[in-house]
């Protein structure tokens, strides 16, 4: 069985990190300026939003700069494999 790694180009991964940062900043500013920050549910969503944004940014930066960074590993199954 052969294994392949898929890795996006550095510009694509960096663009993903920049877009993730923009979503994070605009979301935080929008939520803090509205009424959602006044109740517990709004704060909980803000924390979840920040955690998701940090994960998106970190994952894209890892994919862009890590030597073995990849977004998925694909396996190729041989044609005459009796296990299929």
N, C-alpha and C positions, 0 to 999 in steps of 0.2 A: 504494500500500500504506500502510495506516495503522499507526501504532505506539502502543502503550498501555503505561503503566507501572503496575505493581501495587506498592503500598506498604502495609504493615500500619499499623494505627493505632498511635499512640505507646504506649498502654497495653499492647498486645499485644507490641510489640517490647521494651518495658521488662520485661515479665513474662518474656520469653524470656531477657533478660540476667540477671535475678535467678535464674531456674531454672538457667541455665548456671553462674552463680557458685556456687550451692548444690551442684550436681553436682561442680564442680571442688573445692570445699573438702572435701566428704564423701569424695570419691574419694582425694584426697591424704592426708587424715587416716587413712582406712581402710587405704590401702596402706602408709603409713609405720609404722603400729602393728602390722602383720602381718609374717609371714615373707617376704613378697614383696620387701621392700626389701633383703634380704640377698644376692640373686643378681643377675647382670647382666640377665637377662630382666625381672625385676621393675622394675629401674631404667629400662630401656628403655621398658616399658609406662607407667611413671609419667611419663616425659618426653612420650610420645605423648599421654597423657591430659591433661596440662597444656596442651600445644599445641592440642589440640582444644577444650578448655574456653576458652582465651583467644580462639580464633577464633570460637566461638559467641557469646561475650560481645561481642567487638568488632563482629561482623557485625550483631548485634541493636541495639547502640548506634548504629552507623552508619545503619541503617534507620530508627531512631527520630528522630535529630537532624539528619541531613544533608538539605539542601534537595532534592537529587536522589537521595537514597537510595531504593533499591527492591530487592525480592527477585527480581523477574523482569521481563523485557520481553516482551510478547506482540505478535505481528504478526497483522494481519487480512488475509487474502487476499480480493481481490474475487471475486464470483461468476463473472464472465465472463472471468477471467484465462486466456488460452490456454496458459500455461506449466504449468497443472495437468494 
